[in-house]
């Protein structure tokens, strides 16, 4: 509860929230495991081999995944889904709001990793 209050009151910066999520969730037991999983995902993604072999940090991988162009249908589906996410919440008030931008980036990266999603 205190963690939620800290986030809601702005004591956790937007930049630090992904790291906080990783640390507090069961998504990754260690930085090494996260790195291994990201490497596996990159190897099976649609990233060109030359790009995937030169990536270092998780942020570089995330940025590279978001640089891959999606089809119009893929992008339209993401935009449609994001528009339905918490429509009354101020973080999701429009297509350029912080929440919408973040979710679009996450879904974009997931789509590049696995077009089946």
C-alpha positions in Angstrom: 0.0 0.0 0.0 2.8 2.5 0.9 4.4 1.8 -2.5 1.2 2.6 -4.4 0.9 5.8 -2.4 4.5 6.7 -3.2 3.9 6.2 -6.9 0.6 8.1 -6.8 2.1 11.0 -5.0 5.0 11.3 -7.5 7.8 10.1 -5.2 8.7 7.5 -7.9 9.7 9.1 -11.1 8.2 8.0 -14.4 11.7 6.9 -15.5 12.1 4.7 -12.5 8.7 3.0 -12.6 9.7 0.2 -15.0 12.7 -0.7 -12.8 10.4 -0.6 -9.8 8.0 -2.9 -11.5 10.7 -5.4 -12.3 12.1 -5.4 -8.8 8.7 -5.7 -7.1 7.0 -8.1 -9.5 7.8 -11.7 -10.2 8.7 -10.9 -13.8 12.3 -11.3 -13.2 14.2 -12.9 -10.3 17.5 -11.2 -11.2 19.0 -8.8 -13.7 20.9 -11.7 -15.2 17.7 -13.6 -15.9 16.1 -10.6 -17.4 19.0 -10.1 -19.7 18.9 -13.7 -20.8 15.2 -13.5 -21.5 15.7 -10.3 -23.5 18.5 -11.9 -25.5 16.3 -14.9 -26.3 13.4 -12.6 -27.3 15.6 -10.5 -29.5 17.0 -13.7 -31.2 13.5 -14.8 -32.1 12.2 -11.4 -33.1 12.1 -9.7 -36.4 15.1 -7.6 -35.6 17.9 -7.8 -38.2 20.7 -10.0 -36.9 23.2 -7.1 -37.3 21.1 -5.0 -35.0 20.3 -7.7 -32.4 24.0 -8.6 -32.0 25.1 -5.1 -31.2 22.5 -4.3 -28.5 23.7 -3.9 -24.9 21.2 -2.7 -22.4 17.6 -3.6 -22.0 16.7 0.0 -23.0 18.7 -0.4 -26.2 16.8 -3.6 -27.0 13.5 -1.9 -26.2 14.4 1.1 -28.4 15.5 -1.2 -31.2 12.2 -3.2 -31.0 10.3 0.0 -31.2 12.3 1.1 -34.3 11.0 -1.9 -36.3 8.2 -0.7 -38.6 4.8 -2.4 -38.1 2.2 -2.9 -40.8 -0.7 -0.5 -40.9 -3.0 -3.3 -39.6 -0.7 -4.0 -36.6 -0.4 -0.3 -35.7 -4.2 0.2 -36.1 -4.9 -2.7 -33.8 -2.5 -1.3 -31.2 -4.0 2.2 -31.4 -7.5 0.7 -31.1 -6.6 -1.3 -28.0 -4.7 1.5 -26.3 -7.7 3.8 -26.8 -9.8 1.5 -24.8 -7.4 1.3 -21.9 -8.6 3.3 -18.8 -10.4 5.9 -20.9 -11.4 7.9 -17.8 -7.8 8.0 -16.3 -5.9 11.2 -17.0 -2.7 9.2 -17.9 -4.7 7.8 -20.8 -6.7 10.9 -21.8 -5.5 11.0 -25.5 -3.1 9.4 -28.0 -0.2 11.6 -26.9 -0.8 11.2 -23.1 2.0 9.5 -21.1 0.1 6.4 -20.4 -1.0 5.8 -24.0 2.5 6.5 -25.4 4.0 4.0 -22.9 1.5 1.3 -23.7 1.9 1.8 -27.4 5.6 1.3 -27.1 5.2 -1.8 -25.0 2.7 -3.3 -27.4 4.9 -2.4 -30.4 7.9 -4.2 -28.9 5.7 -7.2 -28.0 4.4 -7.3 -31.6 7.9 -7.3 -33.0 8.9 -10.1 -30.7 5.9 -12.2 -31.4 3.4 -11.4 -34.1 1.1 -14.1 -32.7 0.2 -11.9 -29.8 
